[in-house]
Amino acid sequence: MLHVLIHMDRHQGAVTSEAIAAMLNANPVVIRRTMAGLRDRGYVRSGKGHGGGWTLALGLDRISLLDVYRAVGEPSLFAVGPASDDPDCLVEQAVNARLGQALAEAETLLLARFGEITLADIARDFDGRMAEVGAAAPIAR
């Protein structure tokens, strides 16, 4: 969604769920559900009918990574986690306790950092990269 929101900022007019789905190689229904979370939080607007679609409701400088993370349902941040193969195993309990503590600490730090980074920060990074490679470089869609 970060990718989509930055493209939306650069796009003239509304972007349809179908166009976003094509960009992400996803199903438009999944896009509508995900975008609805962003709409419910006030980051995007939706319009129906001819010329309808999704538009930004706020500038990129007013939307943080943390905002987007929360709007899309707070998915798991880490692929690793406590095991539940044998809950009575004392080794598993010890591993899970330490792993759980470390992951909780890391998540706290990561989410705090997410709150400090705006989509405008990412867009400026993109602009700098585009300037380095020149306008002839393709923009992935």
Contacts in CASP RR format, 6 or more apart in sequence:
PFRMAT RR
TARGET T0000
AUTHOR 0000-0000-0000
METHOD contacts of the structure
MODEL  1
MLHVLIHMDRHQGAVTSEAIAAMLNANPVVIRRTMAGLRDRGYVRSGKGH
GGGWTLALGLDRISLLDVYRAVGEPSLFAVGPASDDPDCLVEQAVNARLG
QALAEAETLLLARFGEITLADIARDFDGRMAEVGAAAPIAR
1 34 0 8 1.000
1 35 0 8 1.000
1 38 0 8 1.000
1 68 0 8 1.000
1 72 0 8 1.000
2 65 0 8 1.000
2 68 0 8 1.000
2 119 0 8 1.000
2 122 0 8 1.000
3 23 0 8 1.000
3 24 0 8 1.000
4 15 0 8 1.000
4 20 0 8 1.000
4 23 0 8 1.000
4 24 0 8 1.000
5 38 0 8 1.000
5 43 0 8 1.000
5 44 0 8 1.000
5 56 0 8 1.000
5 60 0 8 1.000
5 63 0 8 1.000
5 68 0 8 1.000
5 119 0 8 1.000
6 60 0 8 1.000
6 119 0 8 1.000
6 122 0 8 1.000
6 123 0 8 1.000
6 126 0 8 1.000
7 15 0 8 1.000
7 23 0 8 1.000
7 141 0 8 1.000
8 15 0 8 1.000
8 44 0 8 1.000
8 54 0 8 1.000
8 55 0 8 1.000
8 56 0 8 1.000
9 56 0 8 1.000
9 59 0 8 1.000
9 60 0 8 1.000
9 119 0 8 1.000
9 123 0 8 1.000
13 55 0 8 1.000
14 47 0 8 1.000
14 51 0 8 1.000
14 52 0 8 1.000
14 53 0 8 1.000
14 54 0 8 1.000
14 55 0 8 1.000
15 53 0 8 1.000
15 54 0 8 1.000
15 55 0 8 1.000
16 28 0 8 1.000
16 52 0 8 1.000
16 53 0 8 1.000
16 54 0 8 1.000
17 28 0 8 1.000
17 29 0 8 1.000
17 31 0 8 1.000
17 32 0 8 1.000
17 35 0 8 1.000
17 53 0 8 1.000
17 54 0 8 1.000
18 28 0 8 1.000
20 26 0 8 1.000
20 28 0 8 1.000
20 31 0 8 1.000
20 35 0 8 1.000
20 54 0 8 1.000
21 27 0 8 1.000
21 28 0 8 1.000
21 30 0 8 1.000
21 31 0 8 1.000
22 141 0 8 1.000
23 141 0 8 1.000
24 31 0 8 1.000
34 72 0 8 1.000
35 44 0 8 1.000
35 46 0 8 1.000
35 54 0 8 1.000
36 46 0 8 1.000
37 71 0 8 1.000
37 72 0 8 1.000
37 73 0 8 1.000
38 44 0 8 1.000
38 68 0 8 1.000
38 71 0 8 1.000
38 72 0 8 1.000
39 45 0 8 1.000
39 46 0 8 1.000
39 54 0 8 1.000
39 57 0 8 1.000
40 71 0 8 1.000
41 67 0 8 1.000
41 70 0 8 1.000
41 71 0 8 1.000
42 57 0 8 1.000
42 58 0 8 1.000
43 56 0 8 1.000
43 57 0 8 1.000
43 58 0 8 1.000
43 63 0 8 1.000
43 67 0 8 1.000
43 68 0 8 1.000
43 71 0 8 1.000
44 54 0 8 1.000
44 55 0 8 1.000
44 56 0 8 1.000
44 57 0 8 1.000
45 54 0 8 1.000
45 55 0 8 1.000
45 56 0 8 1.000
45 57 0 8 1.000
46 52 0 8 1.000
46 53 0 8 1.000
46 54 0 8 1.000
47 53 0 8 1.000
47 54 0 8 1.000
47 55 0 8 1.000
59 119 0 8 1.000
59 120 0 8 1.000
60 118 0 8 1.000
60 119 0 8 1.000
60 120 0 8 1.000
60 122 0 8 1.000
60 123 0 8 1.000
61 118 0 8 1.000
61 119 0 8 1.000
61 120 0 8 1.000
62 118 0 8 1.000
63 118 0 8 1.000
63 119 0 8 1.000
64 114 0 8 1.000
64 115 0 8 1.000
64 116 0 8 1.000
64 117 0 8 1.000
64 118 0 8 1.000
64 119 0 8 1.000
65 113 0 8 1.000
65 114 0 8 1.000
65 115 0 8 1.000
65 117 0 8 1.000
65 118 0 8 1.000
65 119 0 8 1.000
66 111 0 8 1.000
66 114 0 8 1.000
66 115 0 8 1.000
67 115 0 8 1.000
68 119 0 8 1.000
69 75 0 8 1.000
69 111 0 8 1.000
69 114 0 8 1.000
77 106 0 8 1.000
77 107 0 8 1.000
77 110 0 8 1.000
77 111 0 8 1.000
78 103 0 8 1.000
78 106 0 8 1.000
78 107 0 8 1.000
80 99 0 8 1.000
80 103 0 8 1.000
81 99 0 8 1.000
81 100 0 8 1.000
81 103 0 8 1.000
82 95 0 8 1.000
82 96 0 8 1.000
82 99 0 8 1.000
82 100 0 8 1.000
83 92 0 8 1.000
83 95 0 8 1.000
83 96 0 8 1.000
85 92 0 8 1.000
86 92 0 8 1.000
87 93 0 8 1.000
130 137 0 8 1.000
130 139 0 8 1.000
END
